[in-house]
Amino acid sequence: MKKEDIAVLVQKTSAFFASNATQSYQFRVEQLHKLEAALDRYEQRISDALYKDLYKAPMETYMTEIGMVREEIRFLLNHLKKLMKPKRVRTPLSHFPASSTLYYEPYGTVLIMSPWNYPVNLTLTPLAGAIAAGNCAVLKPSNYSPATSHVIAELIAETFDPAFVTVVTGGREENTGLLEQKFDYIFFTGGTAVGKLVMEAAARHLTPVTLELGGKSPCIVDKTADIKAAAKRILFGKMLNGGQTCVAPDYVLIHQAVKDAFVEQCKIILHEFLPTEAYTSCNMTRIVNSKHFERLSTLIEGEKIVIGGEKDVRGRFIPLTVLDAVNFESPVMQEEIFGPILPLITFTDLQWAADQIRARPKPLALYLFTKDTAVERKILSEVSFGGGCINDTIVHLATPFMPFGGVGASGMGSYHGKQSFYTFSHEKSILKKSLLIDIPIRYHPYSEKNFNFLKKLM
């Protein structure tokens, strides 16, 4: 799409928003129901497209894509009336007589830029929040998942007025053309490097942003951990979507005393997860493209491999690969892995492990495996990260009852559930002053008597 066409498209959505058509509760609910019905109609096509792009198994597609969007829509439908209602708050005595109220108004036209790894979830989940808050939206799915992006474009075109919600497909040129436009809000999910470019572009128009980024999310396995449960749940998180998940366990800091037992449990559980080659072939996600496959292959070279390590170049498949004797200077520790490679770094002092995490950019997620509540308290109080789990991985983002987002280099802002509504809404503060009484203390001429009274009042 040419830049001038993108400009016209954005102007149309801005005009639609200016008509006030999106403001009412009835309109928002109707559009959320339309989105939910479209998911039902397109379920098989979405599943087929994701298999074409990533070889993603149908169950994984529903669990991590369609099902999560449906859960978000249901939550918003159930709570939208309450979320939209103006909220009365207390008023200081110094403003007597008056009342204070918070109103939630939509920003206007929202740009939602989504990645290739969970293209349906990370496009339509924020869209549900934008609709619930009363915005118009322009969606830009990734060019790296073309089949799924095409299905998303058709779903949206069939479901919504294009002046209300529309899709722009394409690559870098379209991304640049969109970021040159003035939007009222930008919601971006992707890598940190591109996130910086998005924020730079937004700054030119003073456009507020939510950035859902990533980073090297650590697991800590201390000596009191249930090793079987730790291995099972870490492998689940690392193997999901072929490791191509922003909150995947990136590496494991593991106590020296339980490292060998952990590796043995990983071998046992991996066989349980993938009992045959035929099952593996049909149910394991592939690396998205040759560029990322080559990058991941390079990260394995020269490392001590204790599990996996094989590579299927033609099928772009790398099995779960566990690396031992890794240190923080290793090549695999210099960037977010975003693939099925799991480095192990041993420790004997928990403080050292915590300090190593704190010395690096704040991660999007952290996972702690322990039975010791003192260890739990220490890590939660001393280490900053977006969110995470105790004795599990990944699943903290799969709930509409907690916000999800990063901190520092891993992102800014959050969404899911009611937080999605708040993210896409401006909280407008209104103080309504009574006309019955007008206390003269604030007016000229000032006096020492009024000054002393003001000090007591405030």
Secondary structure as UniProt FT lines:
FT   HELIX           3..18
FT   TURN            19..22
FT   HELIX           25..54
FT   HELIX           58..61
FT   HELIX           62..66
FT   HELIX           67..84
FT   STRAND          87..89
FT   HELIX           93..95
FT   STRAND          98..106
FT   STRAND          109..113
FT   TURN            119..120
FT   HELIX           121..132
FT   TURN            133..134
FT   STRAND          136..140
FT   TURN            143..144
FT   HELIX           146..159
FT   TURN            162..164
FT   STRAND          165..167
FT   HELIX           172..179
FT   STRAND          185..189
FT   HELIX           192..204
FT   TURN            205..206
FT   STRAND          209..212
FT   STRAND          218..221
FT   TURN            223..224
FT   HELIX           227..239
FT   HELIX           240..243
FT   TURN            246..247
FT   STRAND          251..255
FT   HELIX           256..258
FT   HELIX           259..273
FT   HELIX           277..283
FT   HELIX           290..300
FT   TURN            301..302
FT   STRAND          304..307
FT   TURN            313..316
FT   STRAND          321..324
FT   TURN            328..329
FT   HELIX           331..333
FT   STRAND          341..347
FT   HELIX           350..358
FT   STRAND          365..369
FT   HELIX           373..382
FT   STRAND          387..390
FT   HELIX           395..397
FT   TURN            400..401
FT   STRAND          404..405
FT   HELIX           408..410
FT   STRAND          411..412
FT   STRAND          414..415
FT   HELIX           418..423
FT   STRAND          425..433
FT   HELIX           440..442
FT   HELIX           448..457
//
